Amino acid sequence: MTNTPVPPIDPGNRDCTGRQIMELLGELHRRGLQHGLLWGSASPGEKTIDGYTLVNFGNAPLSTLLNLVHLLRDLDLDDPCYP
């Protein structure tokens, strides 16, 4: 993995909007599908913990979504067939 994992308490996580989270979820769906990862019901969570938005696929913190997207991006960079 080329990126350092995002910790759940990263202050930058407080600044993400619902729209940005939806865009990340869209990317997770697109990239994850190629690797057999499906989260059809994932959405920005309505709950927060100490100001950090949760992503509604098991009430994961936003950092989990960011780390999954980073991992999938790294997989795609290693794949010569990926456009």
N, C-alpha and C positions, 0 to 999 in steps of 0.2 A: 504494500500500500504506500502510495507516495504522499498521502496527506496525513497529518497528525490528527487523531480522533478529536472530535469536538466534545468537551466535557459538558455534562448536563447543566452545570452552573455558569456556562460561558455568558457574560453580559450581553453579547451580540444576539443571543437567542431572544432577548426581551423585545427587540426591535422588529422582528418579523411580523408582517401583516397576514391576515387570513388569505389574501390573494397570493402572496409569495409562497405560503405553505401549500396552497392548491397547485401552484406551478411546480413546486418540488415533488408533490405527490404525483402529478402528471408525468414528470420525468421518471420517478420511481416506477410507475406503471409501465411506461414505454421500455425502459431499460431492463426492468425486472422480468418482463414477459419473455424476453429472449433467453433468460436463465431459469425459467419456470417459477418465478416469484410472482404471486398474485395477491393483491390486497384490494379487492373490489369495493370494499366499504370504507376504506381509509379516508379520513377527512380531517380538517383542522378541528381540534377539540374545543369545546366551549369552556372547559375548566382550565384553570391555571393553578400552579403551585408557586407561591412566592413571586408571582409576576411572570413565570415561565409558562408559555403555552404548551399544552399537551397535544399530541397528534393522536387521533382516535383510531389506532389499531392496537388495542390493548393498553390504552392510556400511556403510551410511550412519550418521553420528552422529545421535544423538537430535535435535540442533539442526536437521537437515534435515527430519525429520518435523514438528517444531514449526513451522518456517517454511512448509512445504507446507500445513499445517492453517491457519495464519494467512492465507496467500494465498487459500485456498479460502473462508475466512470472509469475507474482504474482497470476493471476487467475489459471494458470496451477499448481502452487505449492499447491493451496487450493483444487484442484481436485484430489481425491484419484485414479481416473481412468486413469490419465495422466501418460504415461510411463516415 
